[in-house]
Amino acid sequence: MFRKITILTAVALLLAAVAAAGTIAPGETRQAVGTISAVEPAAGAVVVEAPVEAGMLTVGVTMDKGASISRKGAAIGLGDLKVGEKVTLTYTRQGDRLVGLEIRAR
């Protein structure tokens, strides 16, 4: 039951983030430096909260299959990331969704 709620929460956050991130053009690449607020390895999804001038930016992505995920230079899996961990997320927009290209955890 808990896992189902976690997946539904991650999906809802991803949808909200895509709606809020309407200013990124398809193919444009951006970075978000912030804290992981949700991670769902089974869905390949991660949500990062990044401070910006106007407050907080929520970026929810589905990770690209070839995405690089590392911590202090060493390769790790998406499941190794933890909520509250500081990261740099590089992402792009493909159609109506945001896709993670790289995550560097500190």
SVG drawing of the C-alpha trace seen along z (x, -y; Angstrom):
<svg xmlns="http://www.w3.org/2000/svg" viewBox="-2 -36 37 38">
<polyline fill="none" stroke="black" stroke-width="0.4" points="0.0,0.0 2.8,-2.4 4.6,-1.7 1.4,-2.5 1.0,-5.8 4.7,-6.7 4.3,-5.9 1.1,-8.0 2.8,-10.9 5.8,-10.8 3.5,-10.7 1.5,-13.7 4.6,-15.7 6.0,-14.9 2.7,-16.1 2.8,-19.3 6.4,-19.9 5.8,-19.5 2.9,-22.0 5.0,-24.5 8.0,-24.1 6.3,-25.4 9.0,-27.9 11.6,-25.3 11.6,-24.8 11.7,-21.3 15.4,-20.2 16.6,-23.0 18.9,-21.7 18.8,-23.2 20.2,-22.4 18.5,-22.5 20.7,-22.6 18.8,-21.6 17.5,-18.8 15.7,-15.5 12.1,-15.6 11.0,-12.3 12.7,-9.4 10.9,-6.3 13.5,-3.9 10.8,-1.6 9.3,-4.4 12.7,-6.0 11.4,-9.2 13.0,-11.8 11.8,-15.2 14.2,-18.0 13.4,-21.2 15.7,-24.0 15.8,-27.5 15.3,-30.3 14.8,-34.0 11.0,-33.8 11.0,-31.0 11.3,-27.3 11.3,-25.5 10.0,-21.9 11.5,-19.8 10.2,-16.3 11.8,-14.1 11.8,-10.7 15.4,-9.6 16.7,-8.8 17.8,-5.2 21.4,-6.4 21.5,-9.0 24.6,-9.3 24.0,-9.1 26.9,-9.6 27.9,-10.5 31.2,-12.2 32.4,-11.0 31.4,-7.3 28.6,-5.8 25.5,-4.8 21.9,-3.7 18.8,-5.8 17.8,-3.6 20.9,-4.8 19.7,-8.4 17.9,-9.5 15.3,-12.1 17.0,-15.2 20.2,-14.6 21.8,-17.6 22.1,-17.1 22.7,-18.8 20.1,-17.6 20.6,-18.2 17.4,-17.8 15.7,-18.6 12.2,-18.7 11.0,-16.1 7.5,-16.7 5.3,-17.3 7.6,-15.7 10.9,-16.5 13.7,-14.0 16.7,-13.7 20.0,-13.5 22.4,-13.5 22.3,-13.6 25.4,-14.4 24.9,-13.9 27.3,-15.7"/>
</svg>
